[in-house]
């Protein structure tokens, strides 16, 4: 017996769509009484528009895009557009440069762990750009994306002025590799598995991963229409319970081969499972012999990955303001109110998942593993450092 009407959820052809696809294919949604249909969308703009106009009930989404909708900066958004009751993943992106640029940045010195540090590749790229006196064209999946903000962070750390020394163009994730092949862009920042696809085609190499820019930084969230949360709360809670169970399943390395096989189907990613496998949990152990990693590894459940941190919202809003997307006087506190830890907490407690003791946390403080205060037990956490050593203290509303 279903709860309410059908639940329409939008996803893109990305590895970090896995929890929603698994929840649908392995019956987590069905066991909660939900009749869920997944809509494979071609771009983030499609996701935003369909959510805004009620053609989707929920979707995987970029945190900055959800915030942009709330602020009326994108499409048909506005204060009644969406809320974020859960997050979906950490890490997962790569900055991939076309081979003519990557070879100049990476050379033959890949370091003992297979890569040069992200800070060093940023400095090297800056030097190459200035030596060649060419303004490279870099693709991002949406203006209001983690990808655009992390790419700008990486460039600025290396000494490049992103607004004057490079050009940006929006390219949907699944079109990035073709755009490099056609010479329309000189590189891109996109989610897995597209960096790996480019590398295997001999078109480019990853010079940084999102994890190397911000260790265990927020990546995708689960956004739903505000009206659905208000008028169909039981359905939303059922969806959140299913998502949490599916996320825990996706985080187990032993499940990676079957997940990759499922995602490889033509109606989902339509790519070989072995490529998708490079960005799923456990990939580091599986690729011990590789000299260089061209995919970042998504985290779906560990490190409190599903908690909708208001401090993450504030960090993204701060970066959006840094680059002129958000006015200096904008009410960032009000905007981050679309992140709803209260709704997450209700679902998490009902399935026995520990809940953080606060809705904000500092970033950049931990180089090693640490414990996050939570109830009923602390949550083991991984590093959260930024490549430039910056600290972000959401409680003090400042970074340094």
N, C-alpha and C positions, 0 to 999 in steps of 0.2 A: 504494500500500500504506500503510495507516494505522499509526501508532504507538500501540499499546495500545488502549484503549476510547475511546468517544466523549468529547469534551470539552465540557461544558455551561458556558456563560458567561452571566452575567446582566448586563443593561444597562438603563438608564432612558432615557426620551425626552428626551435632552439633546444639545446640539451636541458636547460633549466625549466622547460615545460613539463619535465618528467613527473613531478608529483601530481599534477592535474590529470595527465594522461594515465598514470598508474591508478589513480583513484577511480577513473572511469573504466579502465580496462579490467582491473582486478576486482571490481565490485565494491570498493569502499563507499562510493556514493550510493550505490544501490542498497547496501546494507543499512544505510541511514534513511532509507525510504525516499531517496531523491532520484528523479528521472533527469539525468544530466546529458546534455548534448554539447560536444566540443566543436567550436567553429575555428578552423584554421585560417588565420588572417594573414594578408600579405605584408602588413606594415604596422608600426605603432600608431600611425595616424588613423588607420582604420579602426584599431582597438579603441582609441580615444573617442572618435566620432560615434561609433556604435554604442559605446557605453553612455555617452552624453545624450544620445537620442533614443535610448531605451531598446536598441536592437540586440544588446547583450545585457545580461543580468550581472555578470562578473567577468573578470579576466586577469591573467597575469599582466603585470604592468610595471613600468619603470617608476621608481619613487619620485623623481623630479617631474615626470609627466603628470602624475596624480596631483602633485602640488601645483603645477601650472594650471591644471583644470580648475582647481579650487580658486586660484587667483585670477581666473578669467584670461589667462595668457595664451591658451591653446584651444582651437576648435570651438565647439559649442559648449565648453565647460562653464562653470560658475559655482556658486556656493552650494547648489543642490546636486552637483554632478556625482561625486563618488566619495566613499570613505575607504580606509585601509584597515580592516580588522585583523590582518595577519600578514606576515612576510613569507616569502617562498624560498629564498636562497641567498647565499653569500658567494662572493668571488664569481669566476666564470668567464671573464672577458680577456681578450688579448689585444694589444696594439701590434698590428701586423703591418710591416712595410714591404712594399714591392722589392723584389730581389736587388734591383739596381741601387736601392737605398739601404736595404738590410745588410748587404755585403759590406758596405762602407762603414756601417755602425758596428756590426758584430765581428767582421773579419774572421780570423781563425782562432781568436782568443775567446773561447766560450766559458772559461772558468771551471773550477773543480766540480761544481754542481750542475754544469750544463749551460749556465747562462751568466752573463754579466749582470750586475745589479741594475735595477731599474733607474736609479739615480745616475749611474754611469752611462747607460745607453741614452738617457735624455741629454746628458752633456755632449756625448759624441754626435748625436743627431743634430744638436744645435751647431756644432762645429762644421758638420757636413753641409748643412743648409747655408751657412754663411760663406763657406768656401766655394760652393757651387753657384751662389748668388741666384738661386732658383727658389721660388715660393711653391713648395709641394702642396698638392691637393689631397686632403685627408677626409675620408668618409666617416660619418657618424650616423647612427641609426635613427636619431631624432635629435632636434635641438635640445629638448628637455629630457635628456637621458643621462644615466650614470656614465655612459660611454663618453659623451661629450665633456662632462665635468672631469672625469678621471683623465682623459686625454689632455685636456687643458692643464690639469694639475701636473701631469708628467712633463709636458712641454715647458711650463713655467719653471719647474724645478731645474730643468736643464739650461735655463737662461733664455728661452725663446718667448717672444711676445706673441701669444696665440692670435691676437686680433690684427697683427700686422705682418708677421713673418711666415705664416702659413694660410692656406685657404681651406674652408670647411664646406662640405656638401653633404646633404642627407641622402643616405642609401639604405634601403631596407636590408636587414641582416642577410637574407638568402640571396641578395643580388651583389653583395660585396665582392665576392671572388670573381664574378664575371666582369665587374667594373674594373678590377685590377687587370684582368686579362686583356680588356679592351683599351687599357691605357687612360681611362677616364679619371682614375684616382691613383695616387702614389702610395696609398696605405689606408688602413681603416682601424677603428676600434669597434669590435662587435663580439657578441657572445659566442660561445662554443656551439657547434663544432667548426665555425667558418674559418678560424685561423688555421686549424689543422687541415681543412680542405685546401686552402691556399698553399700551404707548405707541401702537401703531397702532390699538388699539381706543379710544383717547382716555380710558383709565381711570387712567393714571398715568405718571410719568416717573422715570427713573433719576437719583438724586442723588449716587451714588458707584458706582464699579466696584471689583471686587476688586483690579485692578491699581493703582488710585489709593490704595487702603488699604495694600497691600503689593506693590510693583512686582515682577512675575514671581514671585508667591508660589505655593506648591504648591496644587494643586486636587484632581484625582482621582489615585488609584493603582490598580494592578492587584493584586488580592488573590486568593490561591488557598488552598485547604484545605491545612493543614500535612501531612496524610496523603498528599496527592497529591505534594507535593514530595519526601516521603520515599520513597514506593513507586513513583512514575512520573517519575523525574528526567529521562529522555530526552524525555518528552512535555512537561514543563514547559519545558525548554530550547528545544524546537521552537516552543512557543507564544510564548516571549519573543523569539525571532528574528523570527517573523512580526510580532509587535507592534512591534518596533523598525523594521522595514521599512515597515510601514503608517504609523507615526507620522511618519517622514521624508516619505512621500508626502503625508500630510495637511498638512504644514507648508508646502508649496509653493503660493503664491498662485494660480498658474496652474491648479491642480487644484481650487480652491474651487468653481467653478460645477458641475462634475460631482459633487463630493462633496455639495454642497447638494441637487442633484437626487436623488441616491440616498437621502440622509437624509430627504427630503421624502415618500418613499413611505409609504403608510398603515400598513404593518407596522412602520415605524420611528417617526419623529416625527409624520408625518401633518400637516405644516404646509407652507405655500408655500415653495418653494426660496428666494425672494427674502428672506424673513425669516431663514432659517437662514444665508444668505450674510453677513448683517451681523455674525456672530460668528466667521467663519472667517478664517484668515490672509489678509492683503491687504485686509481690510475698510476699514482707515483710508484707503487710497488710493482705494478705490472710492466712499467717501462724502465726498469733499472738500467737497461743497457743503452737507452737512448742518450745521445749527447746533448740534445736540445729539446725542450718541450714547446710545442706550438699550440697547446691547449691549456687553459687554466682549469682547475678541478672545482666543480660546484660543490657546495655544502648545503644540504637540504634540511638538516635537523639539528646537528650538533651546534655548539656555541650559541644556543638560544636563537637559532637562525630564523625561527618563525615568529618571534616576538616583534610587534610593530613599534620599535623604539621611537619615541618622540624626539630623542636626541639625534637619531639618524635623519629625521625630517629636518631638524634645525641645521644639521651640517650641510645637507643638500641645499637648503634655502640660503645659507650663508655663501656657498659657492655660486649659486645662481645670482645673488646680489653682487658678488665679487666681479662677475663678468658682465654685469649690466642688464641681466634679464629681469631682475626684481628691483623696484625702486628702493632707494635708501630708506625711505620712511615707511615701507610696507610693514604691516603687522605680522611678523613671522610667527609669533605665538599663536595667533588665531589660525593661520594657515596650517600649522602642524597639528591643529586639533582634528584634522581628518584622520590622523593615525589614532586608532581606537584600541588601546590595550585592555580596556574593560571588556570588550566583546571577545577578544582573544582569551582573556583570563577565564571567562565563563566556560568556554569550550575546552581549554587546556585542563582545568580542574576536573571536568567531567570524564576525561580520558586518562587522568593520572599523570599529566605532564607538569613538571615543576614550573612555577611562575616566578619571574624576577620580582624582587622586592620593591623596585622603583621603575618608573617609566622612562628614565633617562640614565645614561651612563657616559663616562668620559671615554674618549678615543685617543689612541696613541701612547698610552701609559704602559702597555705590557709587551715586552719582547719575548716573553715565555708564557707557558700555560699558567692559568690562575683560576680562582673559584669566584663565581658570581653569586652574591647573596640571593637566595630564592626560597620559596616555600613549595613543598615540605622539605626540600633538601637543596644545598648549593648546586649550581650548574657548572661543570668543568668547561672552561673557555680556553680558546687559543689566543695567539698574539693579536694585537690590534694596531700595530705600528704603521705610521705613514712613511713613505720613502724619504721624506725630508726631515724626519724627526719631529714634526709638528705635534702639538697637543691640542685637543679640542675638549674643553670643559663645558658641557651643556648646562651644568648647574650654575656656573658663573657667567654664562652667555658670552664667553670669550675664547679665543684660541691664540696660541702664541708659538 
